[in-house]
Amino acid sequence: MNVQNNNDRAEWLQGPPAVCSVKPGEARTPWRLVLLGAPGVGKGTQADLLHQRLGACHLSTGDVFRAAGSRSDCDQTPAMRAAVEYMRRGALVPDLTVWEMVRERSGCIGCRGGFLLDGFPRTLVQAEALKQYMETEHLALTAVVDYELPLEEIVARLSGRRTCEKCRSVFHVSSLPSGDQAPCPRCGGKLYQREDDRPESIAVRLEAYRRSTAPLIQFYKNLGLLVSVAATGSPDEICDRTIAALESAVAARS
């Protein structure tokens, strides 16, 4: 099954009044999913694969923040301007501001093609806001996928990542012919290890994720929406495992 629709996500990335260039067709049962998982488990890769397989649009809040930062002040909504100001100061964007950025993209939440929310919600406050909004709009989450991976494998994945100074592409040392000393396979630029990908930084990031997400996982477990998936193996194997788990969860509710 492959139902990718080439949607450019304009409405999600730019906010109102932008309109996506390709609107999904009528879906009998649209998939509305939240994707959870610690840094390094491969949520972004799985979101892209699930988009191709299920047709639901990949809605990453990280993409929204990056898009907001690249736009001029006059092209930003109030929520985008507030978020950019927090990011410029190196501060966390508050729950209310994050929710306002999602809320002003309500057309994406209600889209007939469904969605794959990546990076939102991150806190109980955000989860409650999304739940209340969807109930008001008579929408329902299909499931919340929690990708699980052993700590040592997460550290190995993240600490082996290298980023190109020139084109910003990311590679893993295991895929480079000369390891750390290899030039960028795409542009020949110099590869470096981001501070966030050093083992000591990874430990801090994972602990912060654990503290913020543990209550979120319990929240969705209590709602009967949580689907845990082992993030081991190849991306395609993980995607197959995800879809099988989702179909099983949906069938169990029928």
N, C-alpha and C positions, 0 to 999 in steps of 0.2 A: 504493500500500500504506500503510495507516494502522492500526496495532495498539496505539495508546495504551491504557493500562489504568487510569489514574487512581489509581495506587498512591500513598499519602501518605508513603511512605518512613519510617514511624514507627520501624521497627526500626533503620534506618540513623542517623536523627537522634538518637534517644533511647538507643539501645543496649539491651542486655538489661535486663528481660524484655519490652520492648515488642514488639508484633506489628503488622505492616502491615495496614491495614484491607482492602486488596484484594490477594489473592495471585494472581500471574500463573498462567495455565493452563499445561498441559504444552506445552513448546516442543520441536519436533523437533530443531532445531539452535539453541540459544540463542546470542546474540551476547555474547561476553565481551571487552570492549575497554578499552584504556587510551588516554586522550586526552592528547597532549602538544602544547605550543605556547607561545610566549612571551606575556607579558602583552600584551593588545590584539589578539590574533588572532581572538578570538571563540569560545573553547572552550565557554563556558557556553551561548551561543546554539546552537552546533552540538549540544551534548549534549541540549538540550531538543528540537531538531528530530529528532535520531536516536532519542530516546526515543519520539517520536510515530510514527516510520517503522518502527523495528525492535522496539519494545516493551521493550527492555532498560532497566533502571532507572538514572537518573542519580545516581551516588554521588559527591558532592563532599565532599572532606575539609574544605574551607572552611566548608561548611554545618554539618559536625559540630562544628568548633571554635566557630562562632557559637552553635550550640545549647547546647554545653557551658557557655559563658560566661553564658548567660541562665538557667541552672538553679541552684537552691540546692545548697549543698554536700552535703546529705543525699541529694539525687537524682542525684548524680554517681557514676560508677564510679571506681575508683582511677586508671585511665588518664586519665579526663576531668579529675579533680581535679589531677593532675600537669600536664596540658597547660595548664589554665587558670592555674596558678601561674606557669608559664614565660611565658605571654602577658601576665600582669599585670606581670611584670618587664620586658617588652619584649624577652625573649630568644627565640631560635629553639627550637621544640619539638624535642627530640632524636629521632633515628631510632627508637630503641627505644620511646619513648612514642607516637609516631605509629603505629608498627606495632601496639602493644598496642590502640590505639583501633580500628584496622581489624580486628585479630584477634578482638576481642570481638564484632564484628559479622559473624562468619563465616557466619551464615545468609544474609546478603546476597551474599556471594561465591559461595556454593553454590546460590543461588536458581535455579529452573528457567527463570525469565524472562530470565536473563542480566544483565549490568551494563555501565555506562559509567563507568569510574573517571576522575575529574577532580580533579587535584591530588595524586594518589598513583599510583605512587611518584614521588618527587622526587630520590632519590639511588640510587646503586648498592646501598647497604645495604638500602634499602627494596625495591628491585626483586628482590634475591636472596631476601629474606624472603618476598615474595609468590610467587615462583617455587617455592621449596621447599614452601610451604604448599599451593599448588595441585597440585603433584606428589603430595604426601602424600594429598590428597583426591581424586586421579584426575580433576582438572579441567584444562582447557587454555585458555589465552588464544586468542582468534580472531585478534586482530591488535593492533598498537599504532599508532595514527594520529598522525602528526606534522604539525601544521598549520604551513605555511611562509608567511611574508609578508616582503617587503622592509623593511629597517630604516626607511626614510623614511616608509613607509605606517604602520608601527606607531607612530612618533612622532606623525604627524598624527592618528591615531585617538585616542591617549591624551591628547595635549596639548589636544585639542578637547573633552574630556569635562568636563561640569559636573554637580555634585551639588546637590540641593536640601537646604538646611539643615533644612527642616521634615519632609518626607516621605521623604527619602533617595533619591528617584528619580534616575536618571542619564540625561543627555541629551548629545547632541553639538551644538556650536555651529552646525554646518551645517544642523541641523534646526530651529533656533530662529528665529523671524521677526525678532527684534531682536538676534541674536547674543549676545554676552556680557551685554548689558543686559536680556535678556528675563527675565521672572519664570517660575517653574516652571509649565509647561503643565497640571500636574495639580492643584496646590493653591495656586498663586500665591506660594509662598515664594521666598526669595532663593536664587539659584544661585551656587555658588562653585567654584573649582578646587582640588581636593585637592593637597596637597604632593606626593604620589606621581605626580600627573599633570603636574607641571611638567617641561619638557624636560630640565633638569639631573638631576632625580630619575629620569626615564625611562631615561636613559643608564646610570645605576648599576644599576637594576633589570634591564635587559636584559643587562648584563655578568654580573651575578650568575646570571641564568638560564642564560646561555651556558656559564658555568663548571660549573654543577651538572648541566646536562642533556646536554651533549656526550657524556660517558661513558655516560649512560643510552641515548641514541640509538644509540651503537655497540653497546651490550649487546644491545638488541633487534634490531638489524640482524644481528648475529652469530647470533641465534636464528632468523632468517628471518621475523620477525614485523612488521618495520617497514613501514608504508605511508605514504608522504609525499603530502600533499595541499596544493595551492596554496589559500591562504585569501583569494583575491581574488574580487571579484564580490559578488552579493547572497547573503544567508544561504541562501536556497533553492538557488541555483546551487552553493554550496559543499557543501551537504548532498547534492545529487544527485551531485556529483563524488566525495564521500566514499563513498557507497554503491556507486557504480560501481567505485571502486578496491578496496573491500573484497570485492565479489563476484568481481572479477578475481583478487585474491590468493588467495581461497579456492578458486576453480576451478583455479588453477595448481597447487595442492597436491594436488588430487584425482587 
